[in-house]
């Protein structure tokens, strides 16, 4: 399922897409992922810093995970899902080994599968169950260093990573960790 191009030999964005698309088609065949690739567009982002990949899709009214969406009722859909875009982050592709990138793609395939069936997607219980079936994580590995890491003052456990200054960073004294209920500190 790795495609004709070895991960290390991929140089152009077109090759990133080709390698990823080929891998995803193999997952569909071998693992029974219900995705229509004719309704998936692919692109490569050079700007994304926090996400390894993302499924960009329209927000649809009344769409709920685990409830089949009525694509016939949506103007312009012609009874099939509207296209979505699988946006791949080049920096993540370059930073990850082949197994990490493959797991990232399986993660994104779950989002595409949910979207095409239900009109929306999330990281809820259905996602977690499907992630276990496809041997992938609910959250993709980190490939870029966060500018700010917030930890629990009591146990030192990581609470959050932030890539730019935000309310949580500036006002961390107003927040408590979920693990110990202790204040947050920059680590």
Phi and psi in degrees as GROMACS dihedral restraints (atoms count N, CA, C in turn):
[ dihedral_restraints ]
;  ai    aj    ak    al  type     phi  dphi    fc
    3     4     5     6     1   -87.4    20    10
    4     5     6     7     1    -7.1    20    10
    6     7     8     9     1    87.5    20    10
    7     8     9    10     1   174.3    20    10
    9    10    11    12     1   -77.4    20    10
   10    11    12    13     1   -21.1    20    10
   12    13    14    15     1  -104.3    20    10
   13    14    15    16     1   126.9    20    10
   15    16    17    18     1   -69.6    20    10
   16    17    18    19     1   146.2    20    10
   18    19    20    21     1   -52.8    20    10
   19    20    21    22     1   -45.3    20    10
   21    22    23    24     1   -67.6    20    10
   22    23    24    25     1   -24.1    20    10
   24    25    26    27     1   -86.4    20    10
   25    26    27    28     1    -4.3    20    10
   27    28    29    30     1   -75.7    20    10
   28    29    30    31     1   122.0    20    10
   30    31    32    33     1  -117.3    20    10
   31    32    33    34     1   -39.6    20    10
   33    34    35    36     1   -98.7    20    10
   34    35    36    37     1   161.2    20    10
   36    37    38    39     1   -60.8    20    10
   37    38    39    40     1   -37.8    20    10
   39    40    41    42     1   -60.5    20    10
   40    41    42    43     1   -36.3    20    10
   42    43    44    45     1   -72.3    20    10
   43    44    45    46     1   -33.5    20    10
   45    46    47    48     1   -60.9    20    10
   46    47    48    49     1   -47.2    20    10
   48    49    50    51     1   -63.7    20    10
   49    50    51    52     1   -45.9    20    10
   51    52    53    54     1   -60.9    20    10
   52    53    54    55     1   -46.5    20    10
   54    55    56    57     1   -61.0    20    10
   55    56    57    58     1   -46.4    20    10
   57    58    59    60     1   -67.2    20    10
   58    59    60    61     1   -43.8    20    10
   60    61    62    63     1   -62.7    20    10
   61    62    63    64     1   -43.8    20    10
   63    64    65    66     1   -62.7    20    10
   64    65    66    67     1   -44.2    20    10
   66    67    68    69     1   -60.8    20    10
   67    68    69    70     1   -46.8    20    10
   69    70    71    72     1   -62.1    20    10
   70    71    72    73     1   -38.8    20    10
   72    73    74    75     1   -63.8    20    10
   73    74    75    76     1   -38.1    20    10
   75    76    77    78     1   -63.6    20    10
   76    77    78    79     1   -40.2    20    10
   78    79    80    81     1   -62.9    20    10
   79    80    81    82     1   -42.5    20    10
   81    82    83    84     1   -58.9    20    10
   82    83    84    85     1   -46.7    20    10
   84    85    86    87     1   -65.9    20    10
   85    86    87    88     1   -46.1    20    10
   87    88    89    90     1   -85.5    20    10
   88    89    90    91     1   -26.7    20    10
   90    91    92    93     1  -115.7    20    10
   91    92    93    94     1     1.8    20    10
   93    94    95    96     1    69.8    20    10
   94    95    96    97     1    33.3    20    10
   96    97    98    99     1   -76.1    20    10
   97    98    99   100     1   127.5    20    10
   99   100   101   102     1   -91.7    20    10
  100   101   102   103     1    82.9    20    10
  102   103   104   105     1  -130.1    20    10
  103   104   105   106     1   135.5    20    10
  105   106   107   108     1   -96.7    20    10
  106   107   108   109     1   107.2    20    10
  108   109   110   111     1   -73.4    20    10
  109   110   111   112     1   -18.0    20    10
  111   112   113   114     1   -68.6    20    10
  112   113   114   115     1   -13.7    20    10
  114   115   116   117     1  -107.3    20    10
  115   116   117   118     1    14.7    20    10
  117   118   119   120     1  -117.7    20    10
  118   119   120   121     1   123.6    20    10
  120   121   122   123     1   -98.1    20    10
  121   122   123   124     1   153.8    20    10
  123   124   125   126     1  -123.9    20    10
  124   125   126   127     1   140.8    20    10
  126   127   128   129     1  -147.8    20    10
  127   128   129   130     1   167.9    20    10
  129   130   131   132     1  -122.7    20    10
  130   131   132   133     1   127.5    20    10
  132   133   134   135     1   -99.7    20    10
  133   134   135   136     1   135.1    20    10
  135   136   137   138     1  -105.4    20    10
  136   137   138   139     1    -3.0    20    10
  138   139   140   141     1   -97.8    20    10
  139   140   141   142     1   -31.2    20    10
  141   142   143   144     1   -61.3    20    10
  142   143   144   145     1   136.0    20    10
  144   145   146   147     1  -119.7    20    10
  145   146   147   148     1   -19.8    20    10
  147   148   149   150     1  -112.2    20    10
  148   149   150   151     1   -22.6    20    10
  150   151   152   153     1  -113.4    20    10
  151   152   153   154     1   138.8    20    10
  153   154   155   156     1   -76.5    20    10
  154   155   156   157     1   -32.0    20    10
  156   157   158   159     1  -164.3    20    10
  157   158   159   160     1   165.8    20    10
  159   160   161   162     1  -156.2    20    10
  160   161   162   163     1   149.1    20    10
  162   163   164   165     1  -100.9    20    10
  163   164   165   166     1   115.7    20    10
  165   166   167   168     1   -96.3    20    10
  166   167   168   169     1   127.3    20    10
  168   169   170   171     1  -148.7    20    10
  169   170   171   172     1   158.4    20    10
  171   172   173   174     1   -71.1    20    10
  172   173   174   175     1   147.8    20    10
  174   175   176   177     1   -82.7    20    10
  175   176   177   178     1   125.6    20    10
  177   178   179   180     1  -111.5    20    10
  178   179   180   181     1   140.5    20    10
  180   181   182   183     1   -65.9    20    10
  181   182   183   184     1   138.3    20    10
  183   184   185   186     1    61.4    20    10
  184   185   186   187     1    19.7    20    10
  186   187   188   189     1   -81.5    20    10
  187   188   189   190     1   135.4    20    10
  189   190   191   192     1  -138.4    20    10
  190   191   192   193     1   134.3    20    10
  192   193   194   195     1   -60.6    20    10
  193   194   195   196     1   139.1    20    10
  195   196   197   198     1    76.0    20    10
  196   197   198   199     1    13.0    20    10
  198   199   200   201     1  -128.8    20    10
  199   200   201   202     1   114.1    20    10
  201   202   203   204     1   -54.9    20    10
  202   203   204   205     1   129.2    20    10
  204   205   206   207     1   -79.9    20    10
  205   206   207   208     1   142.0    20    10
  207   208   209   210     1   -86.5    20    10
  208   209   210   211     1    85.1    20    10
  210   211   212   213     1   -66.1    20    10
  211   212   213   214     1   -23.4    20    10
  213   214   215   216     1   -66.5    20    10
  214   215   216   217     1   -28.1    20    10
  216   217   218   219     1   -82.1    20    10
  217   218   219   220     1    -9.4    20    10
  219   220   221   222     1   -94.7    20    10
  220   221   222   223     1   122.5    20    10
  222   223   224   225     1   -57.4    20    10
  223   224   225   226     1   132.2    20    10
  225   226   227   228     1    85.7    20    10
  226   227   228   229     1    -5.9    20    10
  228   229   230   231     1   -85.7    20    10
  229   230   231   232     1   -21.9    20    10
  231   232   233   234     1    53.2    20    10
  232   233   234   235     1    34.6    20    10
  234   235   236   237     1    79.9    20    10
  235   236   237   238     1     4.0    20    10
  237   238   239   240     1  -127.6    20    10
  238   239   240   241     1   160.1    20    10
  240   241   242   243     1   -59.6    20    10
  241   242   243   244     1   145.5    20    10
  243   244   245   246     1   -68.1    20    10
  244   245   246   247     1   150.5    20    10
  246   247   248   249     1   -61.6    20    10
  247   248   249   250     1   151.3    20    10
  249   250   251   252     1  -127.3    20    10
  250   251   252   253     1   166.4    20    10
  252   253   254   255     1  -118.9    20    10
  253   254   255   256     1   129.9    20    10
  255   256   257   258     1   -96.0    20    10
  256   257   258   259     1   105.9    20    10
  258   259   260   261     1   -96.5    20    10
  259   260   261   262     1   119.6    20    10
  261   262   263   264     1  -102.4    20    10
  262   263   264   265     1   135.8    20    10
  264   265   266   267     1   -93.1    20    10
  265   266   267   268     1   118.8    20    10
  267   268   269   270     1   -60.2    20    10
  268   269   270   271     1   -41.9    20    10
  270   271   272   273     1   -61.5    20    10
  271   272   273   274     1   -37.4    20    10
  273   274   275   276     1   -68.3    20    10
  274   275   276   277     1   -43.8    20    10
  276   277   278   279     1   -56.4    20    10
  277   278   279   280     1   -43.6    20    10
  279   280   281   282     1   -70.2    20    10
  280   281   282   283     1   -32.9    20    10
  282   283   284   285     1   -80.5    20    10
  283   284   285   286     1   -31.1    20    10
  285   286   287   288     1   -84.7    20    10
  286   287   288   289     1   150.2    20    10
  288   289   290   291     1   -79.8    20    10
  289   290   291   292     1   174.0    20    10
  291   292   293   294     1   -59.5    20    10
  292   293   294   295     1   -40.9    20    10
  294   295   296   297     1   -65.0    20    10
  295   296   297   298     1   -40.8    20    10
  297   298   299   300     1   -65.3    20    10
  298   299   300   301     1   -41.6    20    10
  300   301   302   303     1   -67.3    20    10
  301   302   303   304     1   -40.3    20    10
  303   304   305   306     1   -61.9    20    10
  304   305   306   307     1   -42.2    20    10
  306   307   308   309     1   -63.5    20    10
  307   308   309   310     1   -38.3    20    10
  309   310   311   312     1   -61.7    20    10
  310   311   312   313     1   -43.2    20    10
  312   313   314   315     1   -65.1    20    10
  313   314   315   316     1   -40.4    20    10
  315   316   317   318     1   -63.1    20    10
  316   317   318   319     1   -38.6    20    10
  318   319   320   321     1   -57.8    20    10
  319   320   321   322     1   -49.0    20    10
  321   322   323   324     1   -67.0    20    10
  322   323   324   325     1   -33.0    20    10
  324   325   326   327     1   -62.0    20    10
  325   326   327   328     1   -33.5    20    10
  327   328   329   330     1   -63.5    20    10
  328   329   330   331     1   -42.5    20    10
  330   331   332   333     1   -61.1    20    10
  331   332   333   334     1   -44.2    20    10
  333   334   335   336     1   -63.7    20    10
  334   335   336   337     1   -44.8    20    10
  336   337   338   339     1   -59.2    20    10
  337   338   339   340     1   -47.8    20    10
  339   340   341   342     1   -62.5    20    10
  340   341   342   343     1   -45.7    20    10
  342   343   344   345     1   -60.8    20    10
  343   344   345   346     1   -47.4    20    10
  345   346   347   348     1   -65.8    20    10
  346   347   348   349     1   -29.0    20    10
  348   349   350   351     1   -87.3    20    10
  349   350   351   352     1   -47.7    20    10
  351   352   353   354     1  -106.4    20    10
  352   353   354   355     1    -9.9    20    10
  354   355   356   357     1    83.3    20    10
  355   356   357   358     1    -1.8    20    10
  357   358   359   360     1  -156.8    20    10
  358   359   360   361     1   175.7    20    10
  360   361   362   363     1  -154.8    20    10
  361   362   363   364     1   156.7    20    10
  363   364   365   366     1  -155.6    20    10
  364   365   366   367     1  -172.0    20    10
  366   367   368   369     1  -109.0    20    10
  367   368   369   370     1    29.4    20    10
  369   370   371   372     1   -75.7    20    10
  370   371   372   373     1  -160.8    20    10
  372   373   374   375     1   -59.6    20    10
  373   374   375   376     1   -42.8    20    10
  375   376   377   378     1   -64.4    20    10
  376   377   378   379     1   -39.2    20    10
  378   379   380   381     1   -64.2    20    10
  379   380   381   382     1   -46.7    20    10
  381   382   383   384     1   -60.5    20    10
  382   383   384   385     1   -40.6    20    10
  384   385   386   387     1   -64.0    20    10
  385   386   387   388     1   -45.1    20    10
  387   388   389   390     1   -67.8    20    10
  388   389   390   391     1   -36.3    20    10
  390   391   392   393     1   -61.2    20    10
  391   392   393   394     1   -40.3    20    10
  393   394   395   396     1   -63.8    20    10
  394   395   396   397     1   -41.1    20    10
  396   397   398   399     1   -62.7    20    10
  397   398   399   400     1   -35.6    20    10
  399   400   401   402     1   -96.8    20    10
  400   401   402   403     1     8.8    20    10
  402   403   404   405     1    53.7    20    10
  403   404   405   406     1    54.1    20    10
  405   406   407   408     1  -138.4    20    10
  406   407   408   409     1   169.2    20    10
  408   409   410   411     1   -94.1    20    10
  409   410   411   412     1   159.6    20    10
  411   412   413   414     1   -73.2    20    10
  412   413   414   415     1   -30.3    20    10
  414   415   416   417     1  -121.3    20    10
  415   416   417   418     1   137.6    20    10
  417   418   419   420     1   -76.7    20    10
  418   419   420   421     1   153.7    20    10
  420   421   422   423     1   -63.0    20    10
  421   422   423   424     1   154.6    20    10
  423   424   425   426     1   -80.5    20    10
  424   425   426   427     1   136.3    20    10
  426   427   428   429     1  -120.7    20    10
  427   428   429   430     1    -9.1    20    10
  429   430   431   432     1  -126.1    20    10
  430   431   432   433     1   146.6    20    10
  432   433   434   435     1   -76.2    20    10
  433   434   435   436     1   130.3    20    10
  435   436   437   438     1   -75.5    20    10
  436   437   438   439     1   145.3    20    10
  438   439   440   441     1   -72.9    20    10
  439   440   441   442     1   -31.7    20    10
  441   442   443   444     1  -130.3    20    10
  442   443   444   445     1   132.4    20    10
  444   445   446   447     1  -123.6    20    10
  445   446   447   448     1   127.2    20    10
  447   448   449   450     1  -106.0    20    10
  448   449   450   451     1   134.3    20    10
  450   451   452   453     1  -126.2    20    10
  451   452   453   454     1   161.7    20    10
  453   454   455   456     1   -74.0    20    10
  454   455   456   457     1   128.4    20    10
  456   457   458   459     1   -64.7    20    10
  457   458   459   460     1   -30.8    20    10
  459   460   461   462     1   -78.4    20    10
  460   461   462   463     1   -51.0    20    10
  462   463   464   465     1  -108.0    20    10
  463   464   465   466     1   -11.6    20    10
  465   466   467   468     1    81.6    20    10
  466   467   468   469     1     1.8    20    10
  468   469   470   471     1   -65.8    20    10
  469   470   471   472     1   142.6    20    10
  471   472   473   474     1   -66.0    20    10
  472   473   474   475     1   128.4    20    10
  474   475   476   477     1  -104.3    20    10
  475   476   477   478     1   -43.3    20    10
  477   478   479   480     1  -159.9    20    10
  478   479   480   481     1   151.0    20    10
  480   481   482   483     1  -114.2    20    10
  481   482   483   484     1   137.2    20    10
  483   484   485   486     1  -132.4    20    10
  484   485   486   487     1   139.1    20    10
  486   487   488   489     1   -97.1    20    10
  487   488   489   490     1    -8.8    20    10
  489   490   491   492     1  -150.8    20    10
  490   491   492   493     1   163.8    20    10
  492   493   494   495     1   -66.1    20    10
  493   494   495   496     1   136.9    20    10
  495   496   497   498     1  -149.0    20    10
  496   497   498   499     1  -178.5    20    10
  498   499   500   501     1   -57.4    20    10
  499   500   501   502     1   -42.3    20    10
  501   502   503   504     1   -61.2    20    10
  502   503   504   505     1   -40.2    20    10
  504   505   506   507     1   -70.2    20    10
  505   506   507   508     1   -48.9    20    10
  507   508   509   510     1   -66.8    20    10
  508   509   510   511     1   -37.3    20    10
  510   511   512   513     1  -114.8    20    10
  511   512   513   514     1    36.8    20    10
  513   514   515   516     1   -58.6    20    10
  514   515   516   517     1   -24.9    20    10
  516   517   518   519     1   -67.4    20    10
  517   518   519   520     1   -14.9    20    10
  519   520   521   522     1   -89.8    20    10
  520   521   522   523     1    -4.2    20    10
  522   523   524   525     1  -114.4    20    10
  523   524   525   526     1   158.4    20    10
  525   526   527   528     1  -130.0    20    10
  526   527   528   529     1   150.6    20    10
  528   529   530   531     1   -73.0    20    10
  529   530   531   532     1   150.7    20    10
  531   532   533   534     1   -73.5    20    10
  532   533   534   535     1   -29.7    20    10
  534   535   536   537     1   -70.8    20    10
  535   536   537   538     1   -48.6    20    10
  537   538   539   540     1  -121.9    20    10
  538   539   540   541     1    -7.0    20    10
  540   541   542   543     1    70.2    20    10
  541   542   543   544     1    20.0    20    10
  543   544   545   546     1   -94.6    20    10
  544   545   546   547     1   163.4    20    10
  546   547   548   549     1   -61.1    20    10
  547   548   549   550     1   160.0    20    10
  549   550   551   552     1   -96.6    20    10
  550   551   552   553     1   144.3    20    10
  552   553   554   555     1  -131.5    20    10
  553   554   555   556     1   151.6    20    10
  555   556   557   558     1   -75.5    20    10
  556   557   558   559     1   134.7    20    10
